């Protein structure tokens, strides 16, 4: 096994890291339909629970995606600081058997100066040992991270992240407008936020102004929207 050691300077060219406010989020469960064109191909269940870890308030977040009648099944679990959304722990399970395509088991703990954990795949396992030089968010937590930003008309933001496959990177997010979005409970005023980890290929998110709930996103012909059929995720 090889130790994966990555050190990066997290300076953001031309912009300071924005202040994320995890308190903008709300506890609850939301089911989304994953769509490709006009076809529903799967579901995402997002569950946010208020909890405590190490004596401080945290959000316990589970994002569980299923596609192809369960042929693709991935569950990401995050524990993040409730005020800053900075990550404390993350674990990811994809597939049920090592023979499943893309199977993995990942367990990560974030500290003030580094990240430690283990990444297991069908071909073996490797420890993760990553040095940090500043505040770094989790690169698998998308919609919640964008919702915690100080969104305003014309706002542009850059958020440093680390992700277990990609390493260090920067989320780009920009508010390009607002609109009233039709939801099962009626129209909701929302920010339109173009965001992602590649400035050339940003997804278009709709985030409720009042509650900061992710109402859905579109990325080319694919995306997700409120609705769908979700089964409770085992915590």
C-alpha positions in Angstrom: 0.0 0.0 0.0 1.2 3.5 -0.8 0.5 6.5 1.3 -1.1 9.3 -0.6 0.4 12.5 0.5 -0.8 15.8 -1.1 0.1 19.3 -0.1 -1.5 22.3 -1.7 -1.5 26.1 -1.3 -5.1 27.1 -1.1 -4.8 30.7 -2.1 -7.7 31.8 -4.4 -6.4 34.1 -7.1 -8.2 37.4 -7.1 -10.8 36.5 -4.4 -11.0 35.8 -0.7 -12.7 32.7 0.5 -16.4 33.7 1.2 -17.9 33.2 4.6 -20.1 30.1 4.5 -22.9 30.0 7.1 -24.1 26.5 7.8 -26.8 28.0 10.0 -28.5 29.1 6.7 -29.5 25.4 6.2 -32.4 23.6 7.8 -32.9 20.1 9.1 -35.2 17.7 7.2 -35.4 15.1 4.4 -35.9 15.8 0.7 -36.4 13.4 -2.1 -35.4 14.3 -5.7 -35.9 12.6 -9.0 -32.7 12.2 -11.1 -33.6 12.9 -14.7 -32.0 12.5 -18.1 -34.1 14.6 -20.6 -37.7 13.8 -19.9 -36.9 10.4 -18.3 -36.6 9.7 -14.6 -33.6 7.4 -14.1 -33.1 7.4 -10.3 -33.5 9.2 -7.0 -31.6 11.2 -4.4 -32.6 11.3 -0.8 -30.9 14.1 1.2 -31.3 14.0 5.0 -30.0 16.8 7.3 -30.1 16.2 11.1 -29.0 18.6 13.8 -26.5 16.8 16.2 -23.4 17.4 18.3 -19.8 16.1 17.9 -16.9 16.9 20.1 -19.1 19.2 22.2 -20.2 21.5 19.3 -23.2 21.6 17.1 -23.0 19.9 13.7 -25.1 18.9 10.8 -25.2 15.2 10.1 -25.9 14.9 6.4 -26.7 11.8 4.3 -27.0 11.9 0.5 -28.2 8.6 -0.9 -28.4 8.1 -4.7 -29.9 5.2 -6.6 -30.0 4.8 -10.4 -31.0 2.0 -12.7 -33.3 0.2 -10.3 -30.6 0.1 -7.7 -27.7 -1.1 -10.0 -25.9 2.1 -8.9 -26.2 2.8 -5.2 -24.1 5.4 -3.4 -24.5 6.7 0.1 -22.3 9.7 1.2 -22.4 10.6 4.9 -21.0 13.9 6.2 -20.6 15.4 9.6 -19.9 19.1 9.3 -19.6 22.1 11.6 -23.1 23.6 11.8 -21.7 27.2 11.7 -19.0 27.0 9.1 -19.9 23.8 7.2 -16.3 22.8 7.5 -16.1 19.0 7.4 -15.3 16.8 10.4 -16.0 13.4 9.1 -17.0 11.8 5.8 -17.7 8.3 4.7 -18.9 7.0 1.3 -20.3 3.6 0.3 -20.8 2.7 -3.4 -22.0 -0.7 -4.5 -22.9 -3.6 -2.3 -20.3 -6.2 -3.4 -16.6 -5.8 -4.3 -17.6 -7.3 -7.7 -19.9 -4.3 -8.4 -18.6 -1.8 -10.9 -17.2 1.2 -9.1 -17.4 -0.4 -5.6 -15.7 1.6 -2.9 -15.6 2.2 0.8 -14.1 5.4 2.0 -13.7 6.8 5.6 -12.2 10.2 6.2 -11.5 12.4 9.2 -10.7 16.1 8.9 -8.4 18.0 11.3 -7.2 21.5 11.5 -4.0 20.7 9.7 -4.7 17.5 7.7 -7.0 14.8 6.5 -6.6 11.1 7.3 -8.5 8.1 6.3 -8.7 4.9 4.2 -9.9 4.4 0.6 -10.9 0.9 -0.4 -11.7 -0.2 -3.9 -12.2 -3.6 -5.6 -8.4 -3.7 -6.3 -7.2 -3.0 -2.8 -7.0 -0.3 -0.1 -4.7 2.7 0.5 -4.4 5.2 3.5 -5.1 8.8 2.9 -2.8 11.3 4.6 -3.3 14.9 3.3 -1.8 18.1 4.6 -3.9 21.2 4.8 -2.8 24.8 4.8 -6.1 26.5 5.4 -9.9 26.0 5.6 -11.0 23.4 3.1 -14.5 22.1 2.4 -15.5 18.6 1.2 -15.6 18.2 -2.5 -18.4 15.7 -2.5 -20.9 18.1 -0.8 -22.2 20.3 -3.5 -25.7 21.8 -3.1 -25.5 22.4 0.6 -22.1 24.1 0.2 -23.6 26.5 -2.5 -26.7 27.1 -0.3 -24.5 28.2 2.6 -22.8 31.0 0.6 -23.8 34.6 1.1 -25.8 34.6 -2.1 -26.8 37.9 -3.6 -27.6 39.3 -7.1 -24.4 39.2 -9.1 -22.4 37.4 -6.4 -19.3 35.4 -7.4 -17.6 32.9 -5.1 -14.6 30.6 -4.9 -14.5 27.8 -2.3 -11.4 25.6 -1.8 -12.2 21.9 -1.5 -10.6 18.4 -1.3 -12.1 15.3 -2.8 -11.0 11.8 -2.4 -10.5 11.1 -6.1 -9.7 14.6 -7.5 -7.6 16.0 -4.7 -7.6 19.8 -4.2 -9.7 22.1 -6.2 -12.0 25.1 -6.1 -15.7 25.3 -6.4 -16.9 28.2 -8.5 -20.4 29.7 -7.9 -22.1 32.7 -9.3 -25.6 34.1 -8.9 -26.9 34.8 -12.4 -30.5 35.7 -11.5 -33.6 34.7 -9.6 -37.0 33.3 -10.4 -40.1 31.8 -8.9 -39.9 28.0 -9.1 -42.9 25.7 -9.1 -42.7 23.1 -6.3 -45.1 20.6 -4.9 -46.0 23.1 -2.2 -46.4 26.1 -4.5 -44.1 28.8 -6.0 -40.9 29.5 -4.2 -38.5 32.5 -4.8 -35.1 31.1 -5.7 -31.6 32.2 -6.6 -30.3 30.8 -9.9 -26.7 29.8 -9.1 -24.2 28.4 -11.7 -21.8 26.3 -9.7 -19.4 23.4 -9.8 -15.8 22.2 -9.7 -15.0 23.1 -13.4 -15.7 26.8 -14.4 -16.2 25.6 -18.0 -18.9 23.1 -17.1 -21.1 24.6 -14.3 -24.5 23.1 -13.3 -27.4 25.5 -12.8 -28.8 25.2 -9.3 -32.1 26.7 -8.0 -31.8 27.5 -4.3 -34.7 28.8 -2.2 -34.0 32.3 -0.9 -35.9 31.9 2.4 -35.0 28.4 3.4 -31.8 27.8 1.3 -33.3 24.4 0.2 -31.9 23.1 -3.0 -34.9 23.0 -5.4 -33.0 21.1 -8.1 -30.2 21.5 -10.7 -29.6 21.1 -14.4 -26.4 20.0 -16.0 -26.9 19.8 -19.8 -29.8 17.3 -20.4 -29.4 15.8 -17.0 -30.2 17.0 -13.5 -32.5 16.5 -10.5 -35.7 18.0 -9.4 -38.0 17.8 -6.3 -40.1 14.7 -6.3 -39.3 11.1 -7.1 -39.6 8.0 -5.0 -37.1 7.5 -2.2 -36.6 4.8 0.4 -35.3 5.7 3.8 -31.5 5.5 4.1 -30.1 3.4 6.8 -28.0 5.7 9.0 
